[in-house]
Amino acid sequence: MHKGFPAFGIVVVLLLGLVDAPAWALPAGPSPVNVSGSLGYSYRNLKNGDGDTITSNQLFGSISARSYLWQPWFATVNGRLRLTLDNTDLDRGGENKATVSTGEFSLNLLPQSRSPLTLAFQKSNSQVEALGFRNPLVANDRDFKTQRLDLTQSYLTESGHRLQFRYGTSRWKSARSEYDDKTYGFEGNWRFPKHRIIAKANMKEANQSFRNQYTENLLLDLDHFWYPTRALRWDSSINRVTLDTSLDVPTLVKAPSDSQSELLQASSFFFWRPVDSPWSVSGGVRFSDLVAQSQGNVDSGAQSLNTTGGFLYQYTKNLRFDANVNTTYNDAGVAEAMSWNSRAGALYQSDFREILATGFSYQWHANAALKKQGGDGIKTKGASLTLGHNAQKTWFLGDLTSRRNDVTTLRLSLSQLVTQLTQSGDAELDLTRLDNSVALNWSQRAWGGTSFAQLSATDSRESGDRESDQQLINFQLTRNQKISRVSSLNGGVTIQRAALHANGDDVTTKTAQLGYQHSRAFGVRQLRFNSDLNLSQASLDNGVDREEWTNRLAYRIGLLETSMTVQLTSRDGVDTDLVYFKVTRRF
C-alpha cells in the first residue's frame, strides 16, 4: 500500500461525512468564495493473454474555488487543486507508486471591459517510484515538475478592431534534464467596411539542458481580405518563418551545431461570383522561398511559383462549361523544373423524369473534357468522356392511414457509368471503364422499434491498356427495439465481400454488434446497466479477429457516483480481461 494512502484515506472519510451541500460559501472579506470538488477511489485489474496481472489502486481528489475582488466586473479569480495517489502491482514482481499534484490559478481583471487582462498559472509535481523490477535500468525514481504562466492583454476598440498581446513561460524539470521556454505574441484584427486585416507575430525561445540546445522561432503573418463588390473577393497573405537552433554537445569530433532556416510565402487569390450572372471566375498566384544554413555544410534553398486560373459558365440549369490552367515552377538551386496543365470540359445533367408511369425516376448525365499537360520535355494530350444514368423507385408498404404510425419502405436504386480515356504524346493511354451498381434498401418502423436492411453490389471493369475487374457486395442489417420504458435493445450485422481479380484477392469481412440498455436495473432508480457485444472477423491472414464484451453498471444518488466495468476481449485468440471500479463523491 502506498505510504500516502492512510492519511489521504482519513481525509476522504472526514470530508465525505462533513460535506452535505453541492456548493457552500466561505467568507473572504466582502467577497464570497464558491467551493466545489470531488473525492474518489478507483480499482483496476487487468489480465492479459500472457497470464500477467496488473492491479492498480488509485485515490484522487480535487477542490475548486471561485470568487471576485471587490466587484465581479473588476476582477474574478479561480483556483483548483488536484491530487492523485496511484499504486500499481505486477504479479510477476514489480511495483509502481505515483503521486501527482496539480495547482491552477487564474485572474481575470476587468473581464467585461474593452481591455481585459488574463493571468493563468499552473504548477504540477509528479513523483513515480518503480521498485522490484528485474530490469535494474527501470528501478529508478522518475520525478519531474512542470510550471506554466500565461498573460494575455486584449483591447477592443469602439470600431470593432481587436488587439491582443500575449506572454507565456513554461518549465519542465527532472533530475536529468530541464526545459524552459518563453513566448511573446501579438495579434491584431482590423475590420473595415470593405477590408479586413489580420496580423500575427509570435516569437518563442526554448532551452533544453540535456542536449545544451537553444531554439528561437519567429513567425510573422499578415492577411488581407478585400470585398470591393458583392461579387468580387480578393484574399492576399504573406508570412515569414525563421528557426535558429544552437546545439552544444561535447563529442570527440566537433560536429556542426548551429543551423538557421527561413521560409517566406506569399499568395494572392481572387474570386468573382456574381449572383445574377452565369459566369464564375477565380485565379491566383503563390510564391515560396526556403533558405537553410548549417554550420560546416553548404547552404541550400528552394523556390517555387504556382499560378492558377479558371472559369465556370452555367449555360442552362442542366448544362455548364468550365476551363482552368495551372503552372508550377520549382528551383532547387541545382535544378529547375517547369510544368503546366490545362483542362476544358462540359457537364450535362438531365432532369428527373418518370419512366412510363412505372414509378421509377430516371436521370442521365454526360461529362466530356480535353486535357493538355507538359513539363521537363514531356507533353501529353488527352480526352475523356463519361456517360451515366440512374433510376430509383420507392415503395411504401402497409396501411399508411393506420394510427399506429407504422411505416415500411422499400427503395431500389440502379446506376451505370461508362468512361473512355484517351491520351497521346509522350505517354499514351487508351482505357475504357464500366461501372454497374445496384442497391436495395428496406426500412421499417413498427412494434416499438426501427429496422433497416441494405444489400448493395458494384461491379467495375477496365479494358484497353489496363485490364482489371473488381466486385464489392455489402449487406447490412440493424434493429433498434424498445423493450419497455426503461430498457432497449439494439443490434446489427454487416457482411462485406471484395474481390479484385487482377491480384487474386478475395476478402470477406464480418462484423456484428449487440447492445442492451436498462436505466433502472433490478428496479432501482438511477441504476443503469449497459452491455455491448462486438464481433469482427476478416478472411485474410493479416486481418484481425476481435471479440469484445463490455458490461457496465453505474449508480448515482445525490452527489455520489459509482460505476463498475467488466470487459472481456479476445484479439486473434489472445484474451484480455479487465475489471474497473470507480466511486466519486462530489461536493
N, C-alpha and C positions, 0 to 999 in steps of 0.2 A: 504494500500500500504506500502511495506517495506520502512523503513526510508532511506535506501541507494539507492533506485531506482531513485529519481530525479537526484542526482549528477551523478550517473552512466549513466543514460539516456542521459544527456548533453554530456558526454564524447563520448558515442556511436555516437551521431549525428555529433559531430565535426570531429571525426575520419573518419566516413563514407563519409563526404564531402571532407576531405583533402587527403585521401589516394586513389590514382588512379592507381598505378602501382602494379604488382603482387609481386615484391620484390624490395627494394631500399636499398642503401648503405649509411651508415653514417661513416664519418672519425673517426677512433680510433687510432690516431697516424699513423704509417705506414701501419697498417693492416685494411682492410675493414671489416665492420660488416654487414652481411646479415640479414635483419629483415623481419619477416613474422608473421602473426597472423590472428585472426578472432574475430568478434563480432557478437552476435546473441541474439535472443529472442525466447522463446517457450511458448506456452499456451496449457494446458491440462485440459479437463473437463471429469470427469469420473462419471457416474451414475450407481450405482449397483442395484441389484434386490430389496433391502430393501428401495429404494427411497432416499438413501443418495447420495449426490452430492459432489464431491471433485474437487475443482478448483485450479489450480496451474499456477502461472506466474513465469517465470524464465528468468533472464538476465545472459548472460555468455560471457566471453571474454578471449582471450589468446594472448600472444605475445612471439615469439621465436626469438632468435638471435644466430648466429654462426660466429666464426671468428678464427683467428690463431694468435699466438705470434711469432713475428719475421719472421718465415718461416713456411709453412704448415707442413714440415717434423719435425719441432722442437716441436710444441705444437698446438693443436686445442682445442677450448673452445666452449661450447654450453650452452645456458640458456633458460629457459622457465618460464613464469608466467601465472597462470590461476586464474580467479576469477568467482565465481558463486553466484548469489543472487536469492533466491527462497522464494516465498510467497505462502503458501497453505492454503485455506479456506475450512472449512466444513460447509455445510448449516445448520446443527443442532447445531452449536456452536463450536467454536474452531478455532485456527489459528496457523500455524507453520511459523516461519520466520527463514531462514537459510542463513548463509554466509560461503562459503568455499573458501579459498585461498590456492594456492599451488605454491611453487617455486622449480625449479630444476636447478642444475648446474653440469656440467661435464667438466673435464680437462683430455686430453689425451696427455701425454708427450712422445715424440719420438714414435709416433704411427706406423711408418713404419720401425722401427728398430727391432733388435732381443731382446730388453729389454724394451718394452713399459710399462709405468706406467699410470694407470687409476684411477681417483678420481671422485666419484659421490656423490652428496649431494642433499637431498630433504627435504623440510620442508612444513608442511601444518597446517592450523588453521581452525577449524570447530566450528561455533557457531550456536546452534539450540535453539530457544526460542519457547516454547509451551504456548499459552495463551488461556483462555476462555473455557478449557475443564471442564466438570462436575466432572471428577475424579481429586481430588487435588493432587494425587500422581504423575501425569504426568505434573503438572503445574510447572515445574522447568526448569531452564536453563541447557542445556546439551551441554557443551563446552569441546572440547579436542584438543590437539595439538600433532602432530607427527613430528619426525625428524629422518633422517637416513643418515649415512655416510658410504661409501664403498671405500676401497683402494685395488687395485689389481696390483701386480708387476709380470710380466711374463718375462721369459728368454728362448730363443730358441737357442740351440747350433748349430754349423756347421754340426754336425752329424744328426740333426733332433730330438734330445731329447728336451723335453719341461718341464720347471719348472714354477710353479705359486704359489705365496704367496698371501693370502687374509686376510684382516682385515675389520670388519664391526661392527658398533654400531648403535642402534636404540633406540628411546624413544617414549613412548605414555603416555600422561599426561592429567588428567582431575581433576575436583575439588575433587573427592573422591578417586582416585587411580592413581598409577603411575607404569609404566612398563619400565624396562631398560634391554637391553641385549648386549652382546659383543660376537663376533665370530672371531675365529682365524682359518685359514685354509691353507693347503698345498696340492698340487697335483703335482706329477711327472710322466712323461710319457717317458720311455726309449725304443727306438726302435733299435733292433739289427737284423742281417741277419736272424737268426732262433729263436729269442726270442723277447718278448715284455713284459715289466714290467710296471705296473701302481700302484702307491702308493698314498693313500689319507689319510689325517689326518685333523680332524675338531673338534674343541672344542667350546662349547657355554656356556656362563654364563648368567643367567637371574634372575632378581629380580622383584617381584611383591609386592608392598607396601600394597595393600588391604588385602592380606592374610599373609603378612610377610613371603613370600615364596621365597626360593633361590634354583635354579636348576642349576646343572652342568652336561653337556652331552659331552662325549668324544667318537669319532668314529675313529677307525684305520682300514684301509682296504689295503690289498696287493693282487694283481692279477698277475699271471704269465702265459703267453701263449707261448708254445714251439712247434715249427714246425720242428722236426728232418728230416722228408722227406715230399715229396709232398702228400703222402697218410696218414701220421700219424700226429695227433694233440693232444696235452696234455694241458689241462686247469686246473690250480690249483688256489685256493683262500683261504685266511684266513682273518677274520675280528673280531674285538673286539669292543663291545659297552658297555659303562658304563653310568649309570644315578644315580646321587646323588641328593636327594631332602631334604631340611630342611624347616619345617613348624612351625611357632611360632604364634599361635592364642590364646589369653587369654581366658580360659574357667574355669568353676568352678572345673572341674575334668581334671587334666593334661592328655592329650591323647598323644599317640605315634606320634612323629612329624618328625623323621628322618628315611629315607629309602635309601637303596642302592641296585642296581641291576646290574648284569654283564652278558653279553651274549657273548660267544665265539663260532665261527663257522669256520669250515674248510672243504674243499671239494677238490676232485681231480678226473677228468674225462678224459678218452682218447677216440679218435675216429679214427679208421683205415678204410679208404675208398679208396682203390687203384682204379685208373681209368680203368686199363686193367685186373681187376680180378673180378670174380662174388661174392667174399666174401666182407662182410662189418661187422666189429666188433666194439662194444662200451662197455664201462663199467666205473664204478666209485664208489666212497665212499664219504659219507658226515657225519660229526660229529658236534654235537652242545652240549653246556654245559651252562645251565642257573642257576645262583645263585642269590637269592633275600634275603635281610636282612631288617628288620623293627624293630625299637625300641620298646621293650616290647613284641615282637612276636617271635615265633620260626622261625629260618632260614629255608628256603625252597630252593629246587633246582631240576633240571631235566636234564637228559642226554639222548641223542638219537644217534643211529648209524644206517645208512642206506647204503646198498650196492646194486648194480645193475650190470648186465652184460647180454649181448646177442649178437646174430649174425643174419645176413640175407644172404642167399645164392641164387643167381639168376641162377637157373639151365639152363633155356632157357628163351627166351623173353616172354614166356607165363606162365612158372612155376617157383615159388620161394618157399623157405623154410625159416622158422625163428624160433628162440627159445630165451627165456630170463628167468632169475632168479632174484628175488628181495627178500631181507631180511630186517627186521626192528627190532631194539632192543630199548626199552624205559625203563628208570629207573627214577621213580619219587620220590625216596627216601624211600617211604613206600611200593612200589610195583614195580615189574619188569614184563616186557612183551616181548615176542619174537614171531615174526610172519614171515612167508615166503610164497612165491607163485612162481610157475614156469609154463611156457607155451611152447608148441611146436606145430607148425602149418605149413600148406601148403596152397598156393593160386594158382589156375589155372584160367587164363583168356584167352579165345579164341580170334582169330582174327575176325574182322568184315567180314561177308560174305553175299552175296545177296541170297535171298530166291527164287529160281526157276524163275528168270527173272521177278519177280514181282516189283522190285524197292525197296523192303524192305531190309534194312541192319539188320543183326541178329548177336547177340553175347551172349555167355553164360559163366558163371563163377562158380567156386566151391571153398569153403573155409572150411577147417577142422582143428580142434585144440584139443589138450589134455591139461588139466589143473590140477594142484595139489596145494593145499594150506593148511597151518596149523598154529597153534598158540593157546596158552592158553588151551591146551588139546583138541582142535578141529581140526580134519583133514577131508578134503574132496577131492574127485577126480571127475573130470568132463570131458565131451567131448561135442563138438559142431560140427555141420555140416550144412553148408549153401549152397543151390543150387539156382541159379538165372539165368534168361535170359531176354533179352530185344530186342525189334525191333522198328525201326522207318523208316519213309518214308517222303520225302518232294516233294510236287508238286509245279511247277512253272506255274502259270495261266496267261493267257493273251498273248499278242504278245510281245515276248522278243526282236524282231527286231525293235520295234517302236522307233521313235526318241523322243517321249515324255518322255522316261526314266521312264515309269510307270511299277512297278513291284508288283505282288501279289503272295504270297507264302502261302502254307498250309502244316503244319507238324503234323504228327500223331506219338505219342510215346506210346509204351506198355511195361510194365515190370511186372515181377512176381518173388517173393522171398519166399523160404521155408527154415525155420530154425528149427533144432532139438537140444534141450539142454537136457543133461542128467548129473545128479550129484548124487554121492553116498558118504557114510560115515556118519559123524555126522549130516549133513544137506542134505537131499535128495531132488531132484527136477527132474521132468520129464515134459518137456514143448515143445509144437510144435506151431510154429507161421507161418502164411501165410499172405503175403502182396501182394496185387494187385494194380496197378495204371495205369491210362490212362490219356493222356494229348493231347489236340488238340489246336494247335496254328495257328492263321491266322494273317498275316501282309500284309499291302498294302501301297504303295507309289504312290499316284495318286491325281490329281486335286489340286496340290499345297500343299499337306499335307501328313501326315503319320497316319496310323491306326494300332492298334494292339488289338487282342482279344485272350483270352485263357480260355479254360474250362478244368479243371483237377479234377480228382476224385481218392481217395485212399480208400482201404478197408483193415483193419488189424484185424486178428482174432487169438486168442490164445486158445489152448486146452490142457488138461492134468491137472496138479496140480493147474493151474490158468486159469480160464475161463474169457475171455473178448473179446469184438469186438467193433471197432470204425470205423467211416466213416468220411471222410472230402471231401467236394465239394467246389471248388473255381471257381468263374467266374470273369474275369477282362476284361474291355473294355476301351481303351484310344484312343484319337484323338488329333493330333496337326494340326491345319489348319491355313495357311497363307491367310489372307483376302486381304491384299494389301501390298505395300512396307513398310508401317508404322504401320500395325496393324495385330494382330494374335489372334487366339482363341485356347484354349486347354481345355480338359475335360476328366474325367474318372469316371468309376463306378466299384466298387468291392463288390461282394456278397460272403460271406463265411459261410458255414454251417458245424458245427462239432457235431457229435453225439457219445456219449460214453454210451453204453447201460448198462455197469456194474454199473454206478452211476445214470443212468436215465437222464443224462444231454443232452440237445439238444440246441445248441447255434447257433444263426444266427446273423451275423454282416454285416451291410451295410454301405458303405462309398461312397461318391460322391464328385467330385471336378470340378469346372468350373472356368476358368480364362480368362481374356481378357486384352490385352496389346495394347497400342497405343502410339507411340513415337512422334506424332505430333498432339496432341489433339486440336480440334477446328481450325486446320490449322495453329497453332502457333508452330514455331520451338523450340526445346528444352523443350516443354511442354509435359510431359509424364503422362499417366494415366494408372493405373493398378487396376483391380477389380478381387477379388478372393472370391469364394463362396465354403465353405467346410461344408459337412453334414456327420454325423456319427450316427449310431443307433445300439444298442445292444438289444438282446431279453431277457437277464437275468435282474433280479431286481437290482443286484449290478452293472450292466453296466451303462455307462454314454451316454446319448443322447446329442449331441452337434451340434449346428448350428452357423456358423461364417461367416460373410460377411465383407470383408475389402476392402475399396476403398481408393486409394492414388493418389494424384495429385502432381507432382513435376515439378518445373520450375527452369531452370538455365540459366542465362545470364551473361556472363563475370565471375566475381568473386562473384556474388550474387546468392545464392541458397535458394529456398523456397520450402516447402512441407506442405501438409495438408492431414491428415488421418482421416477417419471416419470408425469406427469398431463397428459392431452390433453383439453381442454374446449372445447365449442362451444355458445354460447348465442345463439340466434336468428341463426346464421350468423357470429357473431364468435368467432374462435378464440383460445384462450389455452393456452400451453404452459409447463409447469413442470417443472424438474429440481431435485431436492433431494437432497443428500448429507450424511450426518452420521456422525461417528465419536466414540465416547466411551470413555475408559479410566477405570475406577473403581478405587479402592484403599481 
